[in-house]
Amino acid sequence: MNNIKTILCAAWTLVLVSTGTVLMADSSNFAGPYIGISGLSAGIEAKGDSRDGDGDTNDRVQFGKTTFAAGIEGGYALPIGGMFLLDVGASYLSGEAKINHELDSSDATNHSKSVSFAADDFVTLYIAPTVALSETSSVYLKWGYSEADISITGDVTTPADLRGETMAIGTRTVLDSGIFIKTEAGYTEYNGISAHGKGAASSGAISTTTAYSAEPGIAYGSVSLGFRF
């Protein structure tokens, strides 16, 4: 995520430098509470592996998938001076991202055991410093704390829910009626997933000495339509 942060900070610096030439920008046009609905296209990636009790790597997984999700958001944009605002809000996305992990081990008790990790109910709490570029257009840099629920399929323990941080840059255009359109591009990096076999007495049993781990992340682009009160 460090490369993403560098790119976003560089873009934000360019925006701040360019504001010296902006005329007639007024932060009050963007201030106040708002709600919106959003559509999101996301590229989900996860690097992971499984290890046996001796610490040997049995299988490595690098997962990539594109998915779509819909959500809602709401917040409040507080004006700070003539051109600047601090936007504080929250968003919720409904959709499922699944990581399928097929264990391929020489251990007969663990051969070809399938495990799936699924994440859904994505929630982000965010702050977004914003610069008004004109009477109707603004640009912002977002930082957020993100969480998602996680569930598993297979004979393994359930890991803790996902937690991570989101960095994004976006634009917001507000019409005289209060209707606005937001576009945003960003990346969410979550904490690692870890689990181990439960050794259940069944044909799908996975040894308790077999451990799984993965490091998921989501790069996304979204468009939101909403209303500023």
N, C-alpha and C positions, 0 to 999 in steps of 0.2 A: 504493500500500500504506500510505501514511501515515495515511489515514482508518481503515483496518483496525487499525493499531497503536493509534491514539487510542481507538477503541471498546474494544479488548481491555484496554488499560491502565486505562480507566475502570471496566470491569467488575471487573477484579482489585482495584482500589482499594476498590470497594464491598464485595467479599468480605472483604478485610482489615478494613475498618471493622466489618463485621457479626460478625466472629469474637469480638468482645468480649462478645457475648451467647450464644455457643455453650457448652454444658455437656457434660461427660463425653467430650470428644473425645480420642482416643488415637492418636497417629501409629503406634504399634507394630503396630496391626491392619493397616496397609497396607505395612509395611516388608518388604524382602526381594526376591529375584528373582521374575520372572514371565514368562510367555509368553502369547500370545493370537493369535486370528485376527480379522480385521476385514472389514467391508463398507463401501464408501465410495461416496457419490453426489457427483459433482463437476461444477461448471460451469466449462468451459474457455473462456478468451477470449484473443484475440490481435489486436493492431493491427499492420498491416504495409503495406508498399508495395513497388513495384519501380521502379527508376530506370534510365534509359539513360545512355550515356556522357557526355552533356551535363549530367547532373544533373537532368533533367526527370522528374517523376513520371508514369509511364505508367498505373499502376493502384494503387488503395488497397484494402486488405482489412481488414475488421473481422469477426472470426470468433467465433462463440459456439456452444457445444455442451454438452449434458449427457450424462454417461457414468457407468458403474458399474464398480467394480473390487473385487477381493478381495486381501487381503494377510495378512502375518504381522508380529508385533512381539515384542520381548523387551527386558527391561531390569532395572534394580535400583532400588528405592526406599529411599533412605537416610534414617532419621529424624534430625531436627535439633530437639531439644526435644520438648515434650509434644504439640504440635499440628502441627508443620511437618515436611516431608520434601523431599528433593531427588531427583527421579526422573531417571535417566539411561538412555537406551535407543536403540533403532534400529527402524525399520520398513521393510518392503519391500512394494510394491504391484505387481501384475502386471496390465497393461492397456495399451491403446494409445490415444493421443490424436493425431488427425491434423489438420493445417492444409492445406487445399487452396487453391492460389493459381493463378488463371487470368490469364495475362498478356494484356492486350488493347492492342496497340500499333499505331500507324500504320506502323511499320517492317515491311515485308513479310517480312523474315527472322525476325521475332519474333512474328508475329501468331498469337494463340490458342494459346500454348504453356502446357501445364499442368505445374505443379510441386506436389509434396506434401511436407510435412515431417511426420514421424511420431515421436512420443516414447513410450518405454516403459521398463519396469524402473525404477520410481520408488523411490529410496532416501532416507531421511531419518535423520540422527543428531540426537538432541534431548536437551535438558534441560528439566525441568518442575518448577518450584517448586510445592509442593502444600500445601494446608491441610486438615487433618482437621476436618470439621464435626460428626461424631458418631462412634459406634463403628463404623459401617458406610459412611458417606458422606464423600467428599472432593471438593475442587475444585482445579483446577490451571491454570496458565498455561504454555504451551509455546513454546519457541523452538528452531528446528531448522535445520540445514544440509542442503539437499536437492540431489540430483543425479538426472538421467534421461538415458538413452541416446537419441540422435537419429539418424534415417536419412532419406534423401530419395529421391524418385522424380522423374526428369526430368533434363534436361541441365544440371545445376548442381553446383557443388562442395558437398561435405558440410560443414556447419558444426560447430563444436565442440559437445560434449555440453552439456546444460543444467545450470546451477548456479544456486542461489538460496537464499532463506531462507523459512522457514515460521513463521507466528505463529498460535497457536490457544488456545482456552480449552475446558476440558472438565470432566466429572465422572467419578468412579469410585466404584462401590459394591461392597464386598467382603462376601461371605457367610462364615459360620463355617467352611464347608468349604474356603475358599480360592478358590472361584470368584468371579470379578469381572465386572462389566459397565462398560464405558466409553462415554461419548458425547462427541463432540468436534466443534467447528466451527472452521474456520480458513481461511487464505489462504496460498498459495505464490506468490511472485513470482520469476521466473527472469530470468537475463541475456538480452539480446537475441540473436536468431538473425540471422546475416548470411551470404549466399552470393552467388555470381555465376555467370553462364553459362560453360559450358566450350567452346562453339563447336564441338561435335562435327560431323563431316561426315555429317549425316543429316537427314531431314525434320523431326525434332524438335529441331534445333539451336537453342540460345539464345546470342546474341552474348556474348562475354566482357566486353563493356562494359555489359551489363545486370546490375544488382545487386538482390538481394532482402533485405528486413529485416523482422523481426517481434518483438514484445514479448509473450511468452505469460505467462499467469497462471492459477491454479486456485483457485477458492473451493469448499470442500468441507464435507460433514458426514459423520461416520462413527460406526459402532457396533462395539464390540469385545467379544468374549467370551473370557475367559482364565482362567488359574489362577495364584495366588500361592503360592509354595512356603514 
